[in-house]
Amino acid sequence: MAESKTKSQKLSRKKDTWVDRISDLPESLICHILSFLPVKVAVATSILSSRWEHLWTLFSTLDLDSNTIGDSLSCGQSPNQGPCKPFSFGHIVSTLLTLHTAPYLRTLILKFFLCRNCSRFDKWIGNVVERKLEELNLQIYGDCLFWKLSQSIFSCKTLVVLNLKGTIVLDPPPSFQFPSLKILRLIHIVYRPDSVFRLLSGCPVLEDLSFQRQALAVVFKHKMCASTLKRLSITFGQSDFDGSHFGSLDYKLEINAPALEYFKFDGHLRDIVFLHKLDSLVQDDVYISSFEAHAFWVDWEDDRHHDECCADRVFNFLAALYNVKLLSFSSSNLKCLSYGSACLSHFQNLVQLDFKVYAWTWHMLQALLQNAPNLEVLFVTHKSHGDLKHNVLWKEPPDDPNNLASCLTSFYYKGLSFKHELEFVKYILKEARVLKKATIHVRGHDRKLINKISTFPRCSMTCLLTVN
């Protein structure tokens, strides 16, 4: 009987093809499913039936990209209205925003190439600001054309996330409020004098700020003041790994963010000043790729004084981050760091260090180890490939404060290939009294080096040593 009942419940193949299961779903669920489709496809579903005709207009998210929408979209035109006519991207966006009747628009993503007629762009912003917009992502590009960010956006009280990228000119009014803004991304845009200070002054609850800038036509001088800021990411120049960039990158940046917990710096280090102690700092990721945009005929290699100044700039920059608990540092191809005293602050709170070491930064690593009495985890990656010209190699400190003995529990070394590196590994294994795990990766799988490391004495009797 059970088998017979199961068979009776099965639909025939012919009957099953006529079951419209999606249309039986609640309207809110259908809209949620359609929201994962490109706008061009979602709008096209309006021709399926009268019920589907206006579903896309209820979306809480609109992703309008000229690369994906193109210049041909029916904008809800039904079949009985005749063939679809091609429209420009600007006309499509204007039509979509007009037809989109939802009173609440949570997210608008707008990406397009700038044309000379910018008046409609201000109307688009004014349209979405009135509908409790929470996230705005603007990516605008143009050949020698710039668009001043619409003033109407500064009246949006519901905005939580703002992403600006491309040929956008930032010039906020003297007085405004983004009372809900918590995340701000400023990527390669154009600034008016004091525009950064004015913008941040109107963001009383800002927590996350990302700033990226490439070549600068003039000296970039700005002040970042945000008492509630917890995360700050700064990128100057191209983040390539050979340290090259184009154009001038002369800047001075003053930062006042006393509540900062995470700080990331990537690129060209010029003049950055912290106006307040970073007592809440937890994590720093620092990658320095360059210092100056030299003319090609200048040979700084013979300028010892210049190299010392650049090295001191790095040491002073790191000294301001002394409260950090998790630190990652890399300096790319900067041989000038072999000069300078590497007199670093006392990193009392540092528990984890990830250091990319070159032949000219061993003394920096040594200084950090001597000034981090509570270090628990150490990652070292050797980045040099045979360049020992500057000969700043690892040397066991003559006056070892015994910092590694009581706290270091994990040690990872990647890229070992030179004799002086063996001395460093040997030193760590000899000094780290509570070391639980040590993992050494030998470049080229040199069997002699692997065997030699395996015989090194270990101060910790419970240390698990892995060499590969």
N, C-alpha and C positions, 0 to 999 in steps of 0.2 A: 504493500500500500504506500509506503514511503517513497519507493521508486516511482510508482505511478503518479504520485502527487508532485514530485520533482519535475517529471516530464511535462505535466500539465501546466506548470508555471513557466516553462521555457517559451519564449517568443519565437515565432518562425523568423527566418532570415529576412523574408520580404517585409513582415510587419515591423521588425526591429529597425529597419532603415528609415521608417517614417516617424520614429519617436524623437522628438525635439527635447532632449534632456536639459540643454543649457537654458532654453527659454523658460523652463519651469523653475529656475533658480530665482531667488530674491534679487531685486534690482540692484541693491547695494553690493551683492556678491558678484554679479555680472560686471559692474563698474570696476570692482577691484581686480577682476581677471583681465579686463580690457586695459587697465592702467599699465600692465606690464608690456603691452605692445607698443611699437612706434606709433606716434600720433597719426602718421599717414595711413597706417593699417587700421587703427582704431576708428578713425573718421569714416573709412570705407565701409565699416560694418553698418553704417546708417542706412544703407540700401537694402538690408536683409528683410526688414519688415517695419511696419509703423511703430512697433514697440521699441525697436532698436534705433530709430531715426535720431533720437535726441539723447541717447545714453551717454555718448562721449562728452556731452556738454556738462555732465555732472561730475567729471573727474576732479579730484582735488590736486592733481599734479599735471602740469603741461610741460613737455620737453620739446621745444621748438628749435630745431637745428637745420640751418639752410643746407647742410651737406646731406642730410637724410630726407628732408621734406622735398627739396628740389624746387622746381618752378611749375609743378603740375599737381594740383590737389583739388578735388571737387568741392571740398568744404561743405559736405553734407548735401550735395546736390542729388536728388533722387532721379531714377531712370526716366520717369515720365516728364522730367524737366529738360530733356534733350541731352546731347552729348556733353561730356565734361570739357570745359574750356581751360586752357593753361593760364595761370596767373603768376605774377612775380611773387617772390618770397614775402616782400613787405605787404602786398595785398592779402596774401594768405594769412599772415599773422594777424592783421587787422580784422579780417573776417572771422577767424577762429576766436579771437578775444571778444568780438561782438556777439557771436553765437553762443559762447560759453556762458551759460546762465547761472551756474552754481554761485550762491552767495559767498561761499567759502573756497578760497584757492590757497592751498597750503604751500605749494612749491611751483615756482616758474623757473625753467631753465631756457635761456635764450642765447643762441649762438648764431652769429651772422657776420657777413662782410659788409663794412660800412660803405654807404653811398652818400651822395651830397645832400640828399633830402633827409634831414634828421628830425623834422617836426613830428613825424608820426611816431618816432621812438618815445618821445616825451608823453604822447597820448597813451602808448602801451603801458608805460610805467604808472601813469595816473589811473589807468583802468584797474590794474591789479592791486594797487595800494589800497583802494577802497574796499577790497574783499578779504580783509584780515590775512594778508600774505605773511607767511612765516619764514619762507626760505626763497631767496632770490639769487640766481646764478647767471651773471651776465658775462659773456665772452664775445667781445667785439673786436674786429680787426679791420684795418684799412691802410692803403698805401698813402702815407702822408696826410691822412684824414683822422681827425680826433672828434670824439663826442663827449661833451661836458655832461657829467652825470646829472640826470634830471633832478631839479630841486624838490619835486613832489615826493621823491623817495624818502626824504628826510622827515616827512610827516607821518611815516608808517610806524605806528606804535606797537604793532604785533610782530615785527620782524625779529627772528631769532638767529638766522644764518644769512650772511651776506658775502657772496663771492664775486669779486670784480677782477676781470682779466682782459688785457689787450689795450687798445687805443682809447681808453676812457680817461677823461680828465677829472680828477677829484678836487672839488672846490666847495666844501660844505659851507652853509651859512654860519654866521658868527654864533648864533644861538639856536639849538635844536636838541631833541632827545630821542634816542633809540632806547626806550626803557626796558626792552626785552632782549636786545641783541647780546648774544653770548659767544658767537663764532664769527670771525671776520677774516677773509682772505683777500689780500691785495697783491695781485700777480702782474708785474710788468706794466702797471698803469702809469699815468702822468700826474704829477703833483704840483699844486700851487704852493707858494710860500706858506708855511705853518698849517698846511691842510691836514697833515697827520695829527698834529696836536689838537686842532679844532674837531676833527672827527672823533678822536678818542675821548675828548672832553664831553661829548654827547652820548657816551656809552657807559652808563654807571654800573652795569653788571657784566661787562665783557670778561670772558674767561680764556678765550683761545684766539690768538692772533698769529697769522702767517703773512710774512712779507717777503716778496721776491723782486729783485731788480737786476737788470743787466747793465749795459753800457749807459753812462750818464753824460749828457751834453754839458752840464754845469756841475759845480760842487753841490752835493746833496747834503743839506743840513736840516735835520728834523729832530723833534723831541717826542718820545713816546712816554706818556704818563697814563697809567691805568692801575688804580689801586686794587682792583679785583682780579687782575690778569693772573692766570695760573699756568698757561702754556704759551710760549713765544718761540716762533721759528723764523729765522732770518737767513735769506740767501742773497748774496751779492755776486753777480757774475755767473758764468756758465759752470755747472757742476760736472765738468769733464774731469778725467783723472790725470790729465797731463799738465794741469795748472794753467792752460792757455785761456785767453779771453780776448775780446775785441772792444775797443773804445776805452774811454776813461772811466775809472771807478773811484773817484775821489769823493769821500763822504765823511760826515761826522754825525754820529747817532748818539743821542743821550736817552738813556732808558731809566725810567722810574717805575718799577713794578715790584713793590715789597712783598707781594703775596706769591711771587713766581715759584712754581714747583717743577716745571720742565722747561729747559732752554736748549734750542738747537741752532747752531751756526754752521753755515755751509758756504764756502767760496772765498772771496777776496777780503782779507782783513785789513781794514784801514784805521778808523778811529771810532771805537765804541766805548762809551763811558757809562757805567752803572752809577746812578745818583743815590741809590739806597742799598743797604746791605741785603743780600738775598738769604735771609734767615730760614725761609721755608723751602729752599731748593732741594730737590730730590734727585733729578736726573739731568745730565748734560750730554749732548752729542755734538762734538766739535770736529769739523773737517775744514782745514785751512788749505786752500789750493793755490793762493797767490798773494802777493803784497802790492806790487806796483804794476801799472800799465806802461812798461818801458817803450821808448822809441827803439826801433830795431838796431840803431847804430850805437846804443849805449851798452857798455859792457860792465855790469855791476859786479862781476866776479872779482874784479881787482879793487873794489871799493870796500875795504874791511869795515870802515865806519858805518856804511849803509847797512851792511849785513848784520852788524851788532845791533843797530837800531831796530831792524826788523825782528831779530830774535827777541829783544827785550819787549817788543810789542806783544809777542805771543805769550811771554812769561807773565807780563802784567795782566793780560786778558785772562789767563788761567787763574791768576791770583785772586781775581774778583769772584771766582766760582768756588771758593774754598769750602763752602758749607755743603757741597754736593755729596750725595751718597752713592750714586751710580754715574761713572764717568767713562765716556768713549772719546778717544782722541786719535786723529790722523792728520798728517801734515803734508801729504803728497810729496812732490819733488822739490822740497825747499831746503837746499843744502846750507843756506845761510844760518839755519838753526844750530849748526855745529859751533857757531860763535855765541857769545853771551854766557852769563853765569848760571842760568837755570835756577835761580834762587826763588823757589816757589813757596807759597804759604803753607801753613800747617793744615792738612786735610784731615781734620780730626774725625769727621763723619763718614769718610769714604770707606765703603765696604766692598765695592766691586769696580774694577778697572779693566777696560778694554782698550789696549794700546797697540796701534799699528806702528811698529818701530822700523826706522831706516838706519843706515850706517851712521848718520849724523844726528840721531836723536836718542842714542843710548843714554847719554847723560841726563836727558829729560826723564826717561823712565827711572833711572836711578834716583833722581831727586824726588820723584813722586813716591817711590817705595820708601824712601827715608822719611817722608813727611806724611805717611798714611799709617798710623799705628794700629788702626782697627780694620785693615784690609782683610777681607775673607775670601774673595774670588778674584783671580787674576787671569785675564786673557791677553796673550801676546801673539801678534802676527808679524812675522818678519817679511818686510816688503822689498828689501834690496835684493838685487840679483848680480852680485859680484862687484858693485861699485864701492870700493873701500878707499877712494881717493882722499876723503876728508879724515879718515882714520879716527873717528870718534866711536870707539868700540866699547863693549861692556868691560868694566873694571870693578872688581869687588871693592866696595867702600872701605876705606881704612878705619873709619870710626863708625862701625855699624851699630845703630841704636837698638838692634835686636827687635825691630818692629814685626818681622815675619814670624817670629817664634810662637807667639801666643794666639794668633787669630786666623792666619791663612789656612783654609781648608780645601780649596780647589785651585788647581793650576793647569792652564791649557796653553800649549805653545805650538804654533803652526808655521811651517816653512823653514825648519832648521836645516842649514847647509854649510855653516862656517865654524871654524874651531872656537872663536870667541863666543859663539852662541852656546857651545857645549859648556863653557865656563859659567855662563848665566844659569843654565838649567841645573848644573851641578851645585851652584850657590843656593838656588831655591830649595832643592831637595835636602841640602845640608842644614839649612837654617829653619825651615818650616817644621816646627815641632808637632803641630796638630793637623798636619796635612792628611786628608783622607783620600784624595784622588788627584792624580797627575797624568795628563794625556799629552804626549809629544808626537807631533807629526813631522817626519823627516822628508824633506823635499828630495824627489828622485828615488826614494826607497833605498837609500844607501845602507847596505847591510852592515858595514863596519861601524857606522855611526849608531845604528840601532842597537847593535851588540854592546857598544861602549856605554851608551846611556843606561842600558839595563843593569850594568855593573856599578853604577854610581851609588854611594852610600846614602841612606835616607835616615834623617833624624826621627821621623815618625815611623813607628813600628806597624801602624795600621794603614799606611798609605798604599793604595792600589795604583801601581804604575803601569800605564799602557803606552807602548811605543810602536808606531806604525809608519 
